[in-house]
Amino acid sequence: MTSGVLQISLDQPFKDQKPGTSGLRKSSRQFETPHYLESFIEAILRTVPGIAGGTLVVGGDGRYGNRRAIGVIARMAAAHGVARILTTTGGILSTPAASNLIRQHQATAGIILSASHNPGGPDGDFGVKVNGANGGPAPESLTDAIYACSQQLDGYRIWGDVSLSLDQPGQQTIGALQVQVIDGVDDYIALMQKLFDFDQISDLLRGDYPIAFDAMHAVTGPYAKRLLEGLLGAPAGSVRNGIPLEDFGGGHPDPNLTYAHELADLLLKGDGYRFGAACDGDGDRNMILGHHCFVNPSDSLAVLTANASLVPGYADGLAGVARSMPTSAAADVVAQQLGLPCFETPTGWKFFGNLLDAGRITLCGEESFGTGSNHIREKDGLWAVLFWLNILARRREPMSQIMAEHWSRFGRHYYSRHDYEAIASDAAHGLYDRVKAMQPALVGQAFAGRTIATADDFAYTDPVDGSLTSGQGLRLLLDDGSRVVLRLSGTGTQGATLRVYLESYVPPSGNLAQDPQLALGSLITAIDGLAEIKNRTGMDRPTVIT
Ligand code: G16
């Protein structure tokens, strides 16, 4: 054994280290349990191929626990023969920037420290995500193997106590391990400059075009300040809550109409701003707003697809587009009209990975405020902001007009997601299992004035590697193309979260200007009756309506 390496024994393995939709996500307190973080890292280092002698990219969204975890990972990497760790000043690294670094530096893998949009701080959540050499979330085969390893651990290896300085760029060593601290923003900005027309966006923002970007005291602050206020010339103060804080200032860094309501009020009720946007804890999600206009994430993917030829990085055409199953079919209609292949995948960015790697899609997105492209292998919040700004700079029309024109060309998918958060796990699973059991008998039955044409649990066969993923959400597909989907969230940490996805299509000739909650009213009532949502959750209304 190399000198300096300690072998720590565990009485028994932790039994609750099963990664969810995006990595292991637990309370910060749980991660502070002695040996908890270390044993999951041990499972990663034992399982990821090519670790010994390889390069690891490590960083996180700056939440409480970030710096400690980077120190632990470096010491454990030294004990496992990793050749190089690439990390960033302050350990601040957004998920999309991490994906880019992995690809740029041909790293073996990345370990990203984030619980994404979940609150942070000692009483909040922490998380560990593993990304592969393509820069994307580890496929299920790898996360399953890491989990299996974690369930059999009897100990771990770690280098004795050494302190790592993350305060400025530079090089340090732990045994034979090189730890390189770099600026986490530079490479990401260079990538954005290749994709977007900075002169055109700058021309827009230096004119009378006030914007508000809310970094929610999370990771995108330093990126947004340099991009929007620095390079693109938006006035100082355009970036709000731009300093990353360990507890996100006590906020919930989830960019939706509930948790980013201050920004939403500025845009939807006030008259001071033309464009607004927010990103989540680790910078991969985005919310886009115009003056008195909220862009539903499903619509956002459709508009980006329809307008991609206006943006330099995509002007040569798109290979195809993909969306997750619960995302509305707005992008499908655009793809069909443009003659592009379109794919429907399960929830989770990792399912886009094979399609992107195989060159079968260029753009992809999810209803959960995630949009991205083949430039990296994660969704990318600031990329979506720049894509929109590039479109706005070219078209010079108000956002509401762009949306109205889009719907009058492609029709409108009225869409909403209702979230019932932190409900008792038994109640959530009871409700879900009951509907699943009812499904076979539902076909042909009346529902919200329509007929149920298909009732199933979504399963997906990956068109690239043929792997099958089942149990991805209960669908009720109606005879007029409307649908309702039920899913249990894979990212919450308190009880269970039930998500109800509602969608109804109106062609260009129909009423395109309704309030979505009204347009979907009969579906909302019908699913509550069928699934007994209010009764079984004990909640009168959803926690979050998008
Ligand atoms: C993660 C995944 C997303 C996925 C989302 C689903 O988001 O990265 O691809 O859409 O989970 O969340 P849920 O299971 O709660 O519906 P993030 O931003 O948390 O990494």
Boltz pocket constraint, residues with backbone or C-beta under 6 A from the ligand:
constraints:
  - pocket:
      binder: B
      contacts: [[A, 21], [A, 22], [A, 115], [A, 116], [A, 117], [A, 280], [A, 284], [A, 285], [A, 347], [A, 348], [A, 349], [A, 350], [A, 366], [A, 368], [A, 370], [A, 488], [A, 489], [A, 490], [A, 491], [A, 492], [A, 499]]
      max_distance: 6.0
